Amino acid sequence: MVTRFRDGSTWRIGTDAEVAWIVEGTSMSRTITAAIPPVFEAYATLVLPPAGQGHCEHDRAVLALLREQSAGQPWWLG
């Protein structure tokens, strides 16, 4: 298990193999693979509307897309 000390606490961040998989699958750039290894076929970047403008409509649209794309399988938001 790999750990790092930060903010006065020791944090568990995964095994050596898990950390290596993430490091090898991401890059230092402004592309999506800067944070998400390209092995994932589907991903999304959401842009929230300005404060107080259209949040309910935005939420309904996101949920509709999730239902459409994941028919027959559960999904979660992390």
N, C-alpha and C positions, 0 to 999 in steps of 0.2 A: 504494500500500500504506500502511495506517495502522499506526503503531507507537506504543507507549507505553513510557516508562522507569519501571521499578518494581523494587524490591529489588536495585538495583545492576545491572540488566540491561535491555536494550532488547528488547521483545516485539513480534512481528508479530501484529496482530490482524485483518487482513483489508483488503480494499479499502474505499474510501469507500462504494461501493454496498452491500457486504455489511454493513458497520456500520450504515448507514442502514436497511437492511431489518430488522435485528434491533431497532434502536431504535424504529422505527415499529410493529413487530409485538408489542412487549411493553409492559407497564405497571408502574407502581409500585404493587403491591398484594400481597395474600396469595393471589391466585388463581394457577392454573397459568400464565396468560399473563404472569405476572411474569417467567418464565424461558423459556417456550416460545411462539413466535409461534402464534396460533390457526390458521394455515394447516395445521398438522398435525392430521389427523382423529383419530388414535389416539395416546394416551399413557397412561402409568400412573404412579402413585405407589405405591411399595412401602414397607410398614412392617415392619421387621425385628423378629422376636421378641426378648425380653430375652436377654442373654448366656447362652449355654449351654442355651437352651430352644427346642427345635423347629426348629433351623436346617436340618437335613436334610429334614424334611417341608416346610418353607417353600420350599427350593430346588427340590424335586421338583414342588411345586404351581406355582411360577413357570414352570419349564420346560414343564410340561404345558400351561399357558395359552399360552405362546409357540408351541408346536407346533400347538395348535388354531387359533390366530388367524392363523398365517402358513403354512398348508398350501401346499406347492408353491413357496415362496419362502424364500430365506435370511434370517436375522435375525442381529442382533448386539446385544451389550450394551455400552454405552459408559460 
